[in-house]
C-alpha cells in the first residue's frame, strides 16, 4: 500500500500501533519504507510511504459485497456469518486485550478495510486513523472515518470504543443486506442504514440480501445478528453494547431486544452533517 506525500510522523504512528499487536484476525505488517519529497519541499517530513502487508488472496470484503466478485457463490450465509464473527473477535481484542491499561481505537471499520484470506477468513486492516487510548477513555479529536459508518458523536469530537461499535453495527447490516451504507435508492426514504433496518424490525429477516439462501437454523442466527446490529447503532453511545458483549451475543446467538426507538438519522440531522463525505482530521473530503 502506497501513501503519497504523507507526513512520516503519521505513518510512524500507524507502524508503531500495528507492529505492537499481533492477532489472527488483524492484518500483519511485513515492513515499510519512506521516500522523502523533493528537497525544496516546505515540509521535510512529507514524502511517499510504502507499507507492506501480508498478501490477502481474496481481496477486500467490499469487492465481494458490491464489486465484480459479488454473488452468492462468493459469500454464502455461513461465510458471511463467519466474517462478522472474525471482525468482532479482532475488535474485541483491540478493545480488551492489547495492554492491561489501554486499548486501540480503529476508527475506520468498514467493508473496504476487511481483507480475506484464501479460505475466506477475515482480517481487519488499515490502522491509519487508529489511536492508543486508556480503557474507558473518550477522546476529543477532529472527526475521522468514513461517512455512513461514522457514529453521530464523532462529529461532536467525542470518540470512544462505543464509536467503533457503531461502525461495526453498520458493517453487520451491510454484510447482511448487501446494501451500501449510503445507497439512496435502496434505503430511501431513510438517510441512515440503521434507520432503514429499524423500519423493518417487525419482519427483520426481510432485510437479508435476497440472494442469500438460509436454513431455518441460519435464519435464527441472522435474526440474532440483525438485532445486534440495531443495538450497536443506537444514537446514544452509552446504550450500545461493548465488544465483549457483542462477541458473546454472536457466539450464543442471543436475540437482543429491539431498541425502543431508531432515531440515528435525527442525531445526524441535528448536527447538519453533509452526506456522502469522508471525514478526515483536516478537512471534509469526498468518500
DOKE-28921 format. One line per 4 residues: number of its first residue (from 1); their letters; for each residue x, y, z of N, C-alpha, C. Coordinates in pm, 1 decimal. Atoms other than C-alpha are relative to their C-alpha. Example, Ala and Ser with C-alpha at 12.3 -4.5 7.8 and 13.67 -1.06 7.14 Angstrom:
# residues 2
1 = AS = 89.0/-119.0/0.0/1230.0/-450.0/780.0/90.0/120.0/0.0 | -82.0/-119.0/-6.0/1367.0/-106.0/714.0/-77.0/109.0/73.0
//
This chain:
# residues 287
1 = XXXX = 85.4/-119.0/0.0/0.0/0.0/0.0/88.9/124.0/0.0 | -82.3/-120.5/13.6/142.1/338.8/-103.1/-79.8/123.6/38.8 | 58.1/-128.5/-36.1/67.3/678.2/50.9/90.9/109.0/-52.8 | -81.8/-107.9/54.3/188.6/980.8/-143.8/-9.7/125.9/86.0
5 = XXXX = -7.0/-128.1/-70.2/301.7/1297.9/33.9/-63.6/-8.1/139.3 | 50.8/17.0/-134.9/211.4/1162.0/374.0/106.4/40.0/100.5 | -92.5/-38.8/-105.4/369.3/1308.1/685.5/55.5/-126.7/64.7 | -62.3/121.2/-52.2/618.2/1047.1/807.2/-35.7/-23.3/145.9
9 = XXXX = 36.3/17.3/-140.7/517.6/1112.7/1168.8/-134.2/-71.1/13.2 | 129.7/67.9/-1.2/161.8/999.5/1088.0/19.0/-148.5/-29.9 | -25.4/138.4/37.1/287.3/684.1/920.8/71.7/-73.2/112.8 | -74.9/61.9/-109.4/530.1/616.0/1205.9/-93.8/-38.7/114.2
13 = XXXX = 97.3/31.0/-105.4/237.2/629.0/1447.6/-77.7/-125.9/-35.3 | 72.3/119.2/44.8/47.4/374.1/1239.1/87.2/-123.8/14.2 | -91.7/113.2/-8.2/352.3/148.6/1220.4/19.3/-42.1/145.4 | -18.4/29.7/-142.3/401.1/174.6/1596.2/-117.3/-80.9/54.0
17 = XXXX = 119.6/69.7/-47.4/43.5/62.9/1657.7/-5.9/-140.7/-57.7 | 14.0/129.5/66.3/41.5/-218.2/1401.2/105.6/-98.1/47.3 | -108.5/90.1/-36.5/379.7/-360.8/1495.0/-10.6/-48.6/144.1 | 12.3/37.5/-140.2/282.0/-375.0/1859.8/-111.1/-98.5/28.8
21 = XXXX = 111.1/93.4/-22.1/-19.8/-600.9/1808.5/4.8/-111.3/-103.6 | 3.3/116.5/88.2/-40.1/-949.4/1661.7/-124.0/-81.9/33.2 | 121.1/78.3/-23.0/-363.5/-1138.9/1616.3/-40.2/-65.7/-130.7 | 41.5/76.8/117.5/-505.9/-1394.9/1378.3/-91.3/78.8/-93.6
25 = XXXX = 97.5/-72.2/81.4/-776.9/-1155.2/1260.5/36.8/147.4/-20.3 | -52.2/-132.8/31.9/-558.3/-844.6/1223.3/105.9/-15.1/-108.6 | -93.6/7.2/111.4/-363.5/-779.4/903.7/143.3/22.5/49.6 | -138.2/-5.1/-48.0/9.4/-837.7/958.5/84.9/93.2/-86.9
29 = XXXX = -92.7/-89.7/68.8/254.3/-561.4/868.2/134.9/-70.2/-16.7 | -126.5/67.0/28.0/564.8/-704.4/697.4/118.6/96.2/-2.6 | -108.1/-98.2/5.0/764.4/-383.3/655.2/-49.3/131.4/-57.1 | 37.5/-129.3/55.9/766.3/-20.2/545.0/124.8/79.0/-36.0
33 = XXXX = -110.7/-88.4/35.2/985.7/242.9/382.5/-55.1/139.0/-32.0 | 41.4/-138.8/21.2/975.5/621.1/341.1/95.0/67.3/-96.9 | -78.7/-73.7/98.1/1093.0/823.4/40.4/-31.9/147.9/14.4 | 27.4/-143.6/-21.2/1131.0/1195.6/122.9/-40.1/70.0/-129.2
37 = XXXX = 40.4/-81.1/114.2/971.9/1453.0/-104.3/120.1/82.4/-48.4 | -107.7/-81.9/55.1/1179.8/1689.5/-319.4/61.9/89.2/107.5 | -72.5/-71.4/-105.8/1441.5/1878.3/-122.2/-51.6/141.3/23.2 | 51.0/-135.4/-17.2/1264.5/2211.0/-181.3/-137.6/2.1/66.2
41 = XXXX = 130.3/6.5/-66.8/950.6/2089.8/-7.4/6.5/75.2/132.4 | 3.7/-77.1/-124.2/847.8/2317.8/279.8/-24.3/-88.4/122.2 | 24.3/92.7/-111.1/756.4/2013.2/488.8/98.4/-116.6/-11.2 | -104.2/101.4/14.1/1068.4/1798.6/538.8/-45.4/-140.8/36.3
45 = XXXX = 46.7/133.3/-38.9/865.5/1512.1/688.5/-99.5/-57.4/-98.8 | 94.6/48.8/99.9/645.0/1479.6/377.5/71.4/-85.8/-103.1 | -59.0/86.0/100.7/700.8/1216.4/114.1/-91.9/-115.1/-33.9 | 76.4/117.9/40.1/588.2/880.0/-20.2/35.0/-116.2/90.5
49 = XXXX = -20.6/109.4/-93.5/539.9/589.5/216.3/-57.9/-128.9/-56.7 | 47.3/131.6/40.7/510.2/221.3/128.7/-12.4/-88.0/123.4 | 23.3/96.5/-106.1/353.9/-16.9/378.9/-19.6/-136.6/-64.6 | 7.9/133.8/57.9/396.3/-386.2/303.4/-71.9/-93.5/98.3
53 = XXXX = 79.2/89.7/-83.3/128.5/-618.1/441.5/0.7/-140.3/-58.9 | 14.5/135.9/50.8/71.2/-989.7/412.2/-100.4/-1.6/-115.7 | 86.8/8.9/117.3/-93.2/-1088.7/83.8/-131.2/-67.3/36.3 | 133.7/53.9/-27.2/-469.0/-1147.4/105.2/-63.9/-36.4/-134.1
57 = XXXX = 38.5/44.4/134.8/-571.1/-1356.6/-199.1/-140.5/41.1/-43.1 | 138.6/-27.7/37.1/-943.5/-1282.4/-186.8/-34.3/149.2/3.5 | 22.0/-143.4/4.9/-904.1/-906.4/-150.4/-92.1/52.5/108.2 | 84.5/-67.9/-98.8/-1138.8/-669.2/29.9/-141.8/-54.5/-0.7
61 = XXXX = 139.3/43.2/-13.4/-1481.1/-767.5/158.9/-91.3/83.0/-89.0 | 85.9/-88.0/78.7/-1629.1/-468.0/-23.4/-13.4/-47.7/-143.9 | 6.8/46.2/138.7/-1543.7/-621.3/-362.2/-92.3/-120.7/-14.0 | 91.0/115.0/2.0/-1741.7/-933.5/-270.7/-145.0/42.8/25.8
65 = XXXX = 135.1/-48.6/-29.1/-2038.8/-733.9/-143.4/-56.5/83.9/-113.5 | 49.4/-98.5/96.9/-2058.5/-470.7/-416.7/74.3/0.7/-132.8 | -82.6/-9.7/119.3/-1786.2/-524.5/-676.9/-16.1/-117.2/-95.0 | 3.9/103.2/102.5/-1702.0/-769.1/-952.1/-10.8/-141.1/57.6
69 = XXXX = 3.3/133.2/-61.4/-1675.1/-1059.6/-708.5/-133.7/-29.3/68.5 | 127.3/14.3/-69.4/-2031.2/-1010.3/-581.7/-76.6/-121.9/-49.6 | 83.5/112.5/37.8/-2256.5/-1315.7/-576.5/-8.1/-101.9/111.4 | 18.3/99.6/-105.5/-2390.1/-1598.3/-358.3/109.3/-104.9/3.0
73 = XXXX = -108.0/98.5/1.9/-2108.6/-1827.6/-473.0/123.0/50.9/74.2 | -113.4/-60.6/-68.3/-1859.8/-1583.1/-320.6/-24.7/10.6/150.3 | 34.1/-20.1/-140.9/-2037.8/-1506.4/5.2/-134.0/-66.7/31.1 | 123.9/65.0/-41.3/-2290.7/-1761.9/121.9/-31.6/36.4/144.4
77 = XXXX = 46.5/-37.0/-133.8/-2478.0/-1740.2/451.5/104.0/-31.7/107.5 | -96.7/41.8/-101.8/-2222.1/-1933.9/656.0/125.1/86.6/-5.4 | -121.1/-81.9/15.5/-1929.4/-1735.4/514.3/-21.9/140.7/54.4 | 29.5/-134.0/-50.7/-2096.0/-1402.1/589.9/-3.3/1.3/152.8
81 = XXXX = 5.7/6.2/-146.5/-2166.6/-1506.2/948.2/140.2/-16.3/58.5 | -137.1/20.4/-47.6/-1806.7/-1621.7/989.1/80.2/129.4/-8.2 | -71.9/-126.8/14.4/-1673.0/-1288.7/859.1/-39.2/97.5/110.4 | 47.2/-87.1/-108.7/-1888.5/-1095.1/1106.1/65.6/-40.9/131.7
85 = XXXX = -62.0/49.9/-123.4/-1755.9/-1315.5/1386.6/149.0/34.2/3.8 | -144.3/-27.0/4.6/-1393.1/-1273.9/1274.0/30.5/146.4/32.3 | -22.8/-143.2/-25.2/-1417.1/-892.7/1272.2/-30.5/33.0/146.0 | 34.0/-22.8/-141.0/-1585.9/-897.5/1613.7/112.6/-47.3/91.6
89 = XXXX = -112.4/51.8/-78.9/-1301.5/-1109.8/1752.0/117.3/98.3/-4.1 | -110.2/-95.5/14.8/-1045.9/-862.2/1614.7/-24.4/125.9/82.8 | 31.6/-123.2/-72.9/-1223.5/-560.2/1763.8/-3.0/-23.9/150.3 | 0.9/30.6/-143.3/-1276.8/-729.3/2099.7/141.8/-7.4/52.9
93 = XXXX = -141.0/4.9/-39.9/-903.3/-795.5/2111.1/57.9/141.1/11.2 | -52.1/-137.0/-1.8/-819.8/-433.5/2025.2/-52.0/78.3/119.4 | 61.8/-76.4/-108.4/-1058.4/-304.3/2291.8/32.6/-55.3/138.9 | -9.5/62.1/-132.7/-984.6/-550.1/2572.1/135.0/-61.5/32.8
97 = XXXX = -114.1/87.0/-26.7/-659.5/-737.5/2530.1/134.8/53.9/-44.1 | -127.5/-50.0/52.2/-391.1/-513.7/2379.2/99.2/24.4/113.4 | -83.2/-22.8/-119.3/-249.0/-389.6/2712.6/-91.6/-0.5/121.8 | 83.8/-1.4/-121.1/-369.0/-408.1/3074.0/-66.4/135.1/23.7
101 = XXXX = 52.5/-133.3/-31.0/-426.8/-32.1/3082.1/-58.9/73.1/-120.0 | 44.0/-74.0/117.5/-505.1/66.7/2723.6/-57.8/-87.8/-108.1 | 59.4/71.4/112.1/-675.3/-27.6/2400.0/22.5/80.8/-127.5 | -17.7/-64.0/129.6/-670.9/58.3/2030.6/-136.7/32.3/-59.1
105 = XXXX = 118.7/-40.5/74.8/-944.9/258.1/1859.1/34.0/-7.3/-148.0 | -29.9/11.5/142.2/-951.6/156.8/1493.6/-47.3/123.4/-75.8 | 60.9/-123.5/51.2/-1181.7/447.4/1387.9/-32.7/-1.5/-149.7 | 41.0/4.3/140.8/-1232.8/330.1/1026.9/-41.2/-141.9/-38.9
109 = XXXX = 52.7/133.5/29.4/-1413.5/-3.4/1041.6/-98.5/11.0/-116.0 | 86.5/0.2/118.0/-1572.6/-64.2/700.3/35.4/-120.3/-86.3 | -19.1/119.3/82.6/-1604.1/-334.2/434.9/130.9/5.0/-77.8 | -123.5/-12.5/77.2/-1307.9/-197.9/237.0/124.2/-29.8/83.0
113 = XXXX = -113.9/25.5/-88.6/-1081.3/-246.9/540.3/-3.0/-139.7/61.6 | 3.2/140.8/-40.7/-1178.1/-610.4/594.6/54.7/-81.5/-117.0 | -66.5/76.3/104.9/-944.0/-835.4/393.7/-20.0/-149.1/23.7 | 36.3/141.3/-7.1/-1000.0/-1202.9/314.1/112.5/-90.7/-48.5
117 = XXXX = -99.9/99.4/37.5/-763.2/-1499.7/301.8/-57.4/-93.2/-106.4 | 45.0/98.6/98.5/-783.7/-1785.5/51.8/-119.4/-79.0/52.5 | 109.1/75.7/-62.0/-1015.4/-1963.8/297.8/-113.4/89.9/49.1 | 104.4/-96.5/-35.4/-1233.4/-1651.5/337.7/-1.7/32.5/149.2
121 = XXXX = -13.3/-45.9/-137.9/-1105.1/-1581.0/685.8/23.7/150.2/-3.3 | -7.5/-146.2/3.6/-1140.2/-1210.4/766.7/108.8/53.6/91.1 | -99.7/-71.5/-79.7/-864.1/-980.1/887.8/-24.9/149.3/-15.4 | 22.0/-144.6/-0.8/-906.0/-615.7/983.4/131.1/71.9/-26.5
125 = XXXX = -120.3/-73.8/34.1/-657.0/-375.4/827.4/-20.8/149.8/1.4 | -1.7/-146.3/9.1/-573.8/-6.0/773.7/-15.5/67.2/135.9 | -1.2/-64.4/-131.5/-475.3/148.3/1105.5/44.1/146.3/-10.3 | -43.4/-138.0/20.4/-409.6/491.8/958.1/-66.5/101.1/91.5
129 = XXXX = 70.6/-92.0/-89.5/-668.3/655.6/1185.5/-2.5/-50.2/144.3 | 6.8/62.8/-132.1/-611.8/431.1/1487.9/68.7/84.0/107.4 | -58.7/-69.1/-114.9/-531.2/567.1/1832.4/11.1/-96.2/118.0 | -14.7/71.3/-127.0/-396.3/414.2/2152.2/-58.4/86.3/110.8
133 = XXXX = 61.9/-76.4/-108.3/-610.2/523.2/2447.8/-10.6/-86.2/125.2 | 24.9/73.5/-123.2/-674.7/426.3/2808.8/-138.8/-63.5/-6.7 | 131.5/63.9/-3.9/-961.8/189.5/2877.8/-105.3/99.2/49.8 | 114.2/-84.1/-37.6/-1298.1/371.6/2900.9/24.9/149.2/-22.6
137 = XXXX = -27.5/-140.7/28.8/-1139.3/694.3/2777.2/-81.2/46.5/-120.4 | 64.9/-61.7/114.6/-1325.9/929.6/2543.6/91.3/109.6/-53.5 | -87.6/-98.9/61.6/-1108.5/1126.2/2302.6/-79.7/120.3/-47.9 | 57.0/-118.9/63.4/-1178.4/1478.8/2187.9/89.7/34.1/-118.0
141 = XXXX = -81.6/-18.1/119.7/-1046.9/1483.8/1831.7/-86.9/41.2/-117.9 | 71.8/-34.6/121.6/-1140.9/1617.8/1491.4/-62.1/-125.3/-60.2 | 67.4/116.7/58.9/-1385.8/1390.0/1306.0/89.3/-73.8/-98.2 | -77.1/83.4/92.2/-1225.4/1099.4/1120.5/-77.0/-129.3/-23.3
145 = XXXX = 69.8/122.8/33.5/-1357.5/792.4/945.3/-69.5/14.3/-134.0 | 70.9/-1.2/127.1/-1583.4/713.7/650.5/-148.4/20.8/24.5 | 140.5/-33.1/-21.3/-1926.9/870.4/634.2/-87.4/-117.6/-43.0 | 83.0/117.4/17.8/-2200.2/612.6/651.6/29.0/-101.5/108.9
149 = XXXX = -41.8/88.3/-108.8/-2003.1/420.8/915.0/25.5/77.5/129.7 | -41.0/-81.4/-115.1/-1926.2/710.9/1149.7/-118.1/27.7/92.9 | 103.1/-23.4/-100.3/-2124.0/747.4/1472.5/-27.8/149.4/16.6 | 35.8/-142.6/-13.5/-2310.2/1074.8/1542.6/91.5/78.3/92.8
153 = XXXX = -79.0/-74.1/-98.7/-2097.8/1164.9/1845.3/139.5/35.1/-51.8 | -131.9/-28.2/55.6/-1778.3/1153.4/1636.4/3.3/140.3/-59.9 | 7.8/-133.2/59.4/-1894.4/1468.5/1458.8/11.1/107.9/108.1 | -8.8/-93.6/-113.0/-1909.6/1632.6/1801.4/135.0/-12.5/71.5
157 = XXXX = -135.0/16.3/-53.4/-1543.6/1536.1/1860.8/2.6/-87.2/125.7 | 1.4/94.5/-111.1/-1631.6/1255.9/2103.2/21.2/-139.6/-56.4 | -35.9/129.1/59.0/-1458.6/929.0/2016.1/34.0/-99.4/110.7 | -26.2/103.8/-99.2/-1458.9/607.1/2220.5/-16.1/-136.9/-66.1
161 = XXXX = 20.1/134.7/54.0/-1477.3/231.6/2178.3/-144.1/-18.7/-46.6 | 139.9/12.6/41.7/-1855.3/271.0/2150.7/-22.4/60.0/-139.2 | 7.7/-53.2/136.7/-1799.9/477.3/1834.0/38.3/-109.0/-100.5 | -41.4/111.9/85.1/-1622.1/174.9/1686.5/-110.5/-105.6/-5.1
165 = XXXX = 112.2/94.1/-4.2/-1911.9/-45.8/1797.9/-108.4/42.1/-99.4 | 98.1/-50.3/96.1/-2143.4/176.8/1592.9/41.0/-39.1/-142.2 | -49.1/34.0/133.7/-1927.8/126.4/1282.2/-14.8/-149.1/-26.9 | 16.2/144.7/15.4/-1931.3/-248.1/1341.4/-146.1/-35.6/-23.9
169 = XXXX = 142.5/24.5/21.2/-2311.0/-238.6/1363.8/-41.4/27.8/-143.5 | 28.3/-32.3/140.6/-2328.8/-69.6/1023.4/56.8/-108.3/-90.7 | -62.0/106.3/79.5/-2089.8/-331.8/885.0/-86.0/-126.5/3.5 | 90.3/114.7/-11.5/-2320.2/-607.1/1016.7/-116.1/14.7/-98.4
173 = XXXX = 116.0/-23.4/86.7/-2615.1/-452.2/832.7/37.8/-7.9/-147.4 | -46.7/2.3/138.4/-2413.8/-409.2/513.4/23.6/-142.7/-47.5 | -26.5/138.9/36.0/-2298.4/-772.1/513.6/-130.7/-77.7/-13.5 | 126.8/73.4/0.8/-2647.9/-899.9/590.4/-87.9/36.6/-118.9
177 = XXXX = 93.4/-48.1/102.7/-2838.2/-687.5/340.6/61.4/10.5/-138.3 | -65.7/-24.6/127.8/-2577.7/-639.8/68.9/-16.1/142.9/-47.6 | 26.1/-139.6/35.3/-2664.3/-268.2/74.5/112.1/88.5/55.1 | -99.3/-96.2/-45.6/-2402.4/7.4/91.2/-62.6/93.7/103.9
181 = XXXX = 55.7/-88.9/-103.3/-2441.9/237.7/395.0/-63.9/126.8/-54.4 | 55.2/-124.3/55.2/-2518.2/537.4/169.9/-68.3/-23.3/-134.8 | 70.1/31.1/124.4/-2723.9/369.4/-103.0/-139.4/62.3/3.2 | 125.9/-74.5/-5.1/-3001.5/627.3/-150.4/-116.5/-80.2/-55.8
185 = XXXX = 108.5/70.3/67.3/-3204.0/409.9/-385.5/-55.9/-112.9/84.6 | 42.3/116.7/-77.5/-3214.7/110.1/-152.4/-58.8/35.5/136.1 | 44.7/-27.7/-137.3/-3265.7/277.5/184.4/-98.6/116.3/10.1 | 97.6/-109.2/-2.1/-3495.3/567.1/84.0/-131.9/-50.5/60.2
189 = XXXX = -23.9/-142.9/-21.5/-3670.9/745.1/243.5/97.4/29.1/115.4 | -91.0/-17.9/-113.2/-3410.5/690.8/517.8/138.0/40.0/-49.2 | -134.6/-45.5/36.3/-3067.8/853.1/513.5/107.5/-83.3/67.8 | -95.1/78.2/-78.2/-2904.2/609.2/756.1/-41.3/-147.1/-6.0
193 = XXXX = 29.4/141.8/14.4/-2879.4/232.4/708.4/-64.1/-57.7/125.5 | 57.9/49.4/-124.4/-2960.3/172.8/1074.8/-148.1/29.1/11.4 | 142.0/-34.1/-5.5/-3293.7/354.1/1046.4/-79.6/-80.2/-102.4 | 64.2/86.0/100.3/-3374.8/157.8/729.5/-27.8/-137.4/60.1
197 = XXXX = 19.7/131.0/-61.2/-3323.8/-168.7/921.0/-102.5/7.3/112.2 | 95.7/-15.0/-110.1/-3517.1/-39.1/1221.2/-143.6/0.1/-52.3 | 133.9/-5.0/57.7/-3816.2/24.7/994.4/-50.5/-139.0/-37.1 | 36.5/137.1/33.3/-3813.9/-349.0/916.9/8.2/-92.8/120.0
201 = XXXX = -21.7/78.0/-121.3/-3784.1/-463.0/1276.6/-105.6/-107.0/24.5 | 106.6/97.6/-24.1/-4120.7/-645.1/1279.1/19.7/-125.4/-84.0 | -31.7/113.6/87.9/-4010.5/-870.1/990.9/145.7/13.4/-43.3 | -137.8/-41.9/19.5/-3640.0/-821.6/1025.3/75.9/-87.0/-100.3
205 = XXXX = -70.2/86.3/93.8/-3532.4/-1120.5/814.8/-23.0/41.8/-144.9 | 22.9/-51.8/135.0/-3679.1/-943.7/512.5/111.6/95.6/-42.2 | -111.8/-89.5/31.0/-3373.2/-717.0/534.5/118.7/-75.1/-58.2 | -111.6/77.9/53.5/-3143.6/-1002.7/431.1/7.7/12.8/-151.7
209 = XXXX = -23.5/1.0/144.3/-2990.9/-998.6/85.2/-87.3/-108.2/-63.4 | 92.9/95.4/62.5/-3244.4/-1167.1/-144.8/72.3/-118.0/-64.9 | -76.6/110.1/59.5/-2967.0/-1379.2/-296.9/52.4/-97.6/104.5 | -52.8/81.9/-108.7/-2885.0/-1525.9/44.2/-99.6/-111.2/34.3
213 = XXXX = 85.3/114.9/-31.5/-3027.0/-1875.1/94.4/40.3/-53.9/136.6 | -30.1/39.8/-137.5/-3052.9/-1974.5/460.1/-85.5/-117.6/43.2 | 76.5/106.1/-64.4/-3157.9/-2281.1/653.5/-77.8/60.5/116.2 | 76.9/-49.6/-115.2/-3400.2/-2248.0/945.3/93.1/38.1/114.7
217 = XXXX = -96.7/-28.7/-107.0/-3108.6/-2262.1/1188.2/74.0/129.6/-29.8 | -71.1/-122.0/37.8/-2919.4/-1993.2/996.8/-89.6/122.5/10.0 | 94.3/-112.1/-11.2/-3230.4/-1774.5/986.2/-10.4/47.6/143.8 | 4.3/-37.3/-142.0/-3245.9/-1783.2/1365.5/126.7/75.2/39.3
221 = XXXX = -125.8/-69.2/-29.2/-2880.0/-1682.7/1381.1/-2.2/140.2/-59.1 | 6.7/-132.1/63.0/-2938.2/-1397.9/1136.1/-92.8/93.9/75.2 | 89.0/-84.2/-81.5/-3226.8/-1273.1/1347.9/77.4/60.0/117.1 | -83.7/-46.5/-110.6/-2985.9/-1250.7/1641.1/98.9/105.4/-47.4
225 = XXXX = -102.0/-91.2/53.0/-2721.3/-1078.8/1425.7/-60.5/135.5/-36.1 | 63.2/-125.8/39.4/-2962.0/-817.5/1287.2/-47.0/80.4/121.0 | 36.1/-69.6/-124.7/-3096.2/-735.6/1633.8/124.6/60.6/63.5 | -126.9/-50.7/-53.4/-2734.4/-698.5/1743.1/43.3/124.7/-76.4
229 = XXXX = -35.2/-117.1/79.4/-2671.4/-457.6/1454.9/-75.8/123.0/44.3 | 81.2/-112.6/-48.0/-2956.7/-238.5/1574.5/49.3/48.2/136.5 | -49.0/-37.9/-132.8/-2824.7/-246.6/1931.4/131.2/77.7/-9.6 | -129.8/-66.2/16.2/-2477.7/-141.7/1811.8/-14.7/141.6/-54.9
233 = XXXX = 14.5/-128.2/69.5/-2617.8/155.2/1616.9/-95.9/96.1/69.1 | 84.8/-93.6/-72.8/-2821.9/325.3/1885.1/67.7/137.3/7.5 | -53.0/-136.3/6.3/-2782.8/703.0/1882.0/84.0/35.6/122.8 | -73.8/-27.3/-124.0/-2667.6/718.2/2245.4/108.6/-105.2/18.8
237 = XXXX = -108.0/99.2/-11.9/-2323.3/552.8/2276.0/-7.7/-83.4/127.5 | 9.1/74.7/-125.2/-2394.0/450.5/2635.4/-96.8/-117.2/-10.3 | 97.4/107.9/16.8/-2680.9/232.0/2513.0/54.6/-115.8/-82.8 | -56.6/105.0/84.2/-2457.8/31.8/2279.9/76.2/-102.4/84.0
241 = XXXX = -80.2/99.9/-71.7/-2301.8/-297.6/2394.5/148.0/21.6/-27.5 | -142.6/-2.5/31.3/-1925.4/-322.6/2425.5/33.0/-123.8/-83.8 | -33.7/108.7/91.5/-1736.2/-563.4/2200.6/3.1/-135.9/69.3 | 6.3/126.9/-72.3/-1714.6/-829.7/2471.9/-142.0/-54.0/-0.7
245 = XXXX = 140.8/39.4/6.3/-2094.8/-834.2/2490.5/-37.2/-40.3/-142.4 | 28.5/30.4/140.7/-2114.2/-829.2/2108.8/45.9/-141.9/-33.0 | -55.8/131.2/31.2/-1892.4/-1135.1/2085.1/-78.6/-111.1/69.4 | 81.1/98.9/-71.6/-2093.1/-1321.0/2348.6/-133.9/-23.8/-69.5
249 = XXXX = 127.9/12.6/71.6/-2415.7/-1249.0/2159.1/19.6/-83.2/-126.3 | -25.3/74.3/123.2/-2264.0/-1379.5/1836.0/26.1/-147.9/27.4 | -34.4/138.6/-29.5/-2131.9/-1693.8/1998.0/-119.0/-80.1/53.2 | 115.1/68.6/-59.4/-2458.1/-1774.4/2175.2/-129.9/20.2/-77.3
253 = XXXX = 119.2/-31.7/81.0/-2699.8/-1647.3/1905.9/-111.6/58.6/85.7 | 98.3/-66.3/-86.3/-2870.0/-1439.6/2174.0/-76.2/104.8/-80.7 | 82.2/-99.0/69.1/-3159.8/-1229.3/2044.3/-26.4/116.7/94.7 | 18.5/-118.1/-83.0/-3137.7/-882.9/2198.3/-133.8/66.2/-31.9
257 = XXXX = 121.7/-76.6/24.9/-3444.9/-666.8/2238.1/28.3/110.5/-101.2 | -13.2/-111.0/94.0/-3501.2/-421.6/1956.5/-3.3/130.5/79.2 | 1.9/-128.7/-71.3/-3414.8/-68.8/2080.9/-136.5/66.2/-8.0 | 132.4/-62.1/-9.5/-3715.7/138.3/2183.3/-25.9/98.7/-113.1
261 = XXXX = 18.3/-94.5/109.5/-3653.4/388.6/1904.0/122.0/-5.0/-91.1 | -109.5/0.4/96.1/-3438.2/428.4/1595.3/15.1/135.2/-65.4 | -7.9/-137.6/48.8/-3356.3/793.7/1552.6/144.1/42.5/-26.9 | -138.0/-35.7/32.6/-2994.2/781.3/1440.8/2.8/111.5/-103.2
265 = XXXX = 5.7/-102.2/104.0/-3088.4/986.1/1135.2/-21.8/137.3/60.5 | 28.2/-128.1/-64.4/-3225.7/1258.4/1359.4/125.4/55.2/66.5 | -122.8/-45.0/-65.7/-2897.6/1269.5/1551.7/94.5/65.7/-100.1 | -84.2/-60.1/103.3/-2712.0/1340.6/1227.4/-59.8/130.6/-50.8
269 = XXXX = 63.7/-120.0/53.1/-2967.2/1592.2/1103.0/14.9/117.9/96.3 | -16.2/-106.5/-99.0/-2940.0/1787.2/1427.3/140.2/61.2/-6.5 | -136.6/-49.5/12.5/-2567.1/1818.6/1357.9/25.6/62.3/-136.2 | -10.4/-57.9/134.7/-2632.5/1932.4/997.7/118.4/-59.3/-75.0
273 = XXXX = -111.5/68.9/63.3/-2397.8/1669.0/853.8/-23.0/-11.6/-150.5 | 11.6/23.0/143.6/-2339.7/1684.3/477.5/20.5/-147.3/-30.8 | -7.8/141.6/28.6/-2391.2/1338.2/324.7/107.0/-29.6/-104.1 | -93.6/50.2/100.4/-2159.4/1127.0/108.5/136.9/65.6/8.1
277 = XXXX = -132.2/-58.6/-12.3/-1839.7/1270.1/251.1/85.2/-81.4/94.7 | -96.9/67.9/-85.6/-1526.6/1124.7/406.0/51.7/100.4/101.5 | -47.3/-89.3/-104.7/-1417.2/1272.3/734.8/149.3/-19.9/19.3 | -142.3/10.3/-31.6/-1053.4/1348.6/793.9/32.6/96.3/112.4
281 = XXXX = -37.7/-86.5/-111.9/-863.8/1519.4/1071.3/25.4/142.7/-44.9 | -32.2/-133.6/46.6/-800.3/1818.9/848.0/-110.7/65.1/-81.3 | 99.3/-60.4/89.3/-1093.7/1863.5/611.1/-106.2/-102.0/-35.9 | 100.3/87.6/56.2/-1413.4/1725.2/464.3/47.4/-40.0/-138.6
285 = XXX = -43.6/47.5/131.1/-1323.6/1507.7/166.5/-103.8/-99.4/-51.6 | 93.6/93.6/58.5/-1530.2/1300.2/-74.4/46.1/-142.8/27.9 | -33.5/140.1/-25.6/-1550.6/928.4/6.5/44.8/-68.5/-128.1
//
